[in-house]
């Protein structure tokens, strides 16, 4: 097995390391590992003349026409495109760290050049938006343990990153693809595409890949490619094949089937546990987050969990409803003491309610010194906010107090939610947990 690596140095006896310009013909190899980002860097360096690049025959690359002593960049790129198509037609494989597409408008004689022009795609797919979307993140989860590159993802998952992902919901995607790794949020970041007779495999890449760390990565990619290239044609065998057996084959088939069933059950259990964990763990964001999506979203969910009615549309002002009453709420978090911004927003809403003759009662929910443990925090708001709450007769509540009420409610204290509501409606200034009745046994 011969492997060519382009712009992604991988020290291994089975890998030849070159640049996109200096490499031999791609189709003389079984597989090519190519970093699209390195190709973009090479193109821009040739165009800007900031670095010298040459072909395998040591002809310099220029951003112009091919001549007796120089190779034109556009001609080189088109040759690589043809070589890649031939490699895939021969059943070879291309492996790419998953990166977003970028255009290269300044290549002389090559309009429409972009980062993935050289890589054929399955019919109906483009290596750009809306099929390949920019988006960065860290970590990866194996979703198909039978895929040859699952061991790569599992070995380096804590160090993996991605800067793009495939939208696997597009029509026909499942027919030519196999997703073997996803991000924590479910984005397809490890994808095997069937292209002609070969494979285009996109993998999350190892972050901060120092020279000393490349050997295990190279070994893993070699092993994965060997399994990928040796994998039998994915075609169902004829029924009569089952009549032919070998000593121990039936036992191994039964053992494998039982193991697959156990694995499927374990994966389903793990997915269920992970979903419950995510659902419950989100409430701890009350203690350390800020902003509309970090803090306000989970605060609304906490109020809903207590049985109050409210809209989950973050673009609408927050209003709580319970027992025929309503409460206007503003929410603010800060790494320091919370200032007066939430007060100004609430005051405007209260004044509008008064002018329109609507019932009006307000609450400011704060998470000051959010990166400090609640028991070690200074006063979480400036004193001017306390004075404003007292003068305008609205309640000033901290997210750690809300978290404590939610904890009691989840432990089975059936009275604490109603007691909190009554206190919020009557409080004029700083809220005190001591004003709530003692926790009731579940």
NORRA-V58024 format. One record per residue. RES is the residue in one letter. SS is DSSP state (2 for helix, 1 for strand, 0 for the rest). Layout:
RES&SS, RES&SS
This chain:
X&0, X&0, X&1, X&1, X&1, X&1, X&0, X&0, X&0, X&0, X&0, X&0, X&0, X&0, X&1, X&1, X&1, X&1, X&0, X&0, X&0, X&0, X&0, X&0, X&0, X&2, X&2, X&2, X&0, X&0, X&1, X&1, X&1, X&1, X&0, X&2, X&2, X&2, X&2, X&2, X&2, X&2, X&2, X&2, X&2, X&2, X&2, X&2, X&0, X&0, X&0, X&0, X&0, X&1, X&0, X&0, X&0, X&0, X&0, X&1, X&1, X&1, X&0, X&0, X&0, X&0, X&0, X&0, X&0, X&1, X&1, X&1, X&2, X&2, X&2, X&2, X&2, X&2, X&2, X&2, X&2, X&2, X&2, X&2, X&2, X&2, X&2, X&2, X&2, X&0, X&0, X&0, X&1, X&1, X&1, X&1, X&1, X&0, X&0, X&0, X&0, X&0, X&1, X&0, X&0, X&0, X&0, X&0, X&0, X&0, X&0, X&0, X&0, X&1, X&0, X&0, X&0, X&0, X&0, X&0, X&0, X&0, X&0, X&0, X&0, X&0, X&0, X&0, X&0, X&0, X&0, X&1, X&1, X&1, X&1, X&1, X&1, X&1, X&0, X&0, X&1, X&1, X&0, X&0, X&0, X&0, X&0, X&0, X&0, X&2, X&2, X&2, X&2, X&2, X&2, X&2, X&2, X&2, X&2, X&1, X&1, X&1, X&1, X&1, X&1, X&1, X&0, X&0, X&0, X&0, X&0, X&0, X&2, X&2, X&2, X&2, X&1, X&1, X&1, X&1, X&1, X&1, X&0, X&0, X&0, X&0, X&0, X&1, X&1, X&1, X&1, X&1, X&1, X&1, X&1, X&0, X&0, X&1, X&1, X&1, X&1, X&1, X&1, X&0, X&1, X&1, X&0, X&0, X&0, X&0, X&2, X&2, X&2, X&2, X&2, X&2, X&2, X&2, X&2, X&2, X&2, X&2, X&2, X&2, X&2, X&2, X&2, X&2, X&2, X&2, X&0, X&0, X&0, X&0, X&0, X&0, X&0, X&0, X&2, X&2, X&2, X&2, X&2, X&0, X&0, X&0, X&0, X&0, X&2, X&2, X&2, X&2, X&2, X&2, X&2, X&2, X&2, X&2, X&2, X&2, X&2, X&2, X&2, X&2, X&2, X&2, X&2, X&2, X&2, X&2, X&2, X&2, X&2, X&2, X&2, X&2, X&2, X&2, X&2, X&2, X&2, X&2, X&2, X&2, X&2, X&2, X&2, X&0, X&0, X&0, X&0, X&2, X&2, X&2, X&2, X&2, X&2, X&2, X&2, X&2, X&2, X&2, X&2, X&2, X&2, X&0, X&0, X&0, X&1, X&0, X&0, X&0, X&0, X&0, X&0, X&0, X&0, X&1, X&1, X&1, X&1, X&1, X&0, X&0, X&1, X&1, X&1, X&1, X&1, X&1, X&1, X&1, X&1, X&0, X&0, X&0, X&0, X&1, X&0, X&0, X&2, X&2, X&2, X&2, X&2, X&2, X&2, X&2, X&2, X&2, X&2, X&2, X&2, X&2, X&2, X&0, X&0, X&0, X&0, X&0, X&0, X&1, X&1, X&1, X&1, X&1, X&1, X&0, X&0, X&0, X&0, X&0, X&0, X&2, X&2, X&2, X&0, X&0, X&0, X&0, X&1, X&0, X&2, X&2, X&2, X&2, X&2, X&2, X&2, X&2, X&2, X&2, X&0, X&0, X&1, X&1, X&1, X&1, X&2, X&2, X&2, X&2, X&2, X&2, X&2, X&2, X&2, X&2, X&2, X&2, X&0, X&0, X&0, X&0, X&0, X&2, X&2, X&2, X&2, X&2, X&2, X&2, X&2, X&2, X&2, X&2, X&0, X&0, X&1, X&1, X&0, X&0, X&2, X&2, X&2, X&0, X&0, X&0, X&0, X&0, X&0, X&0
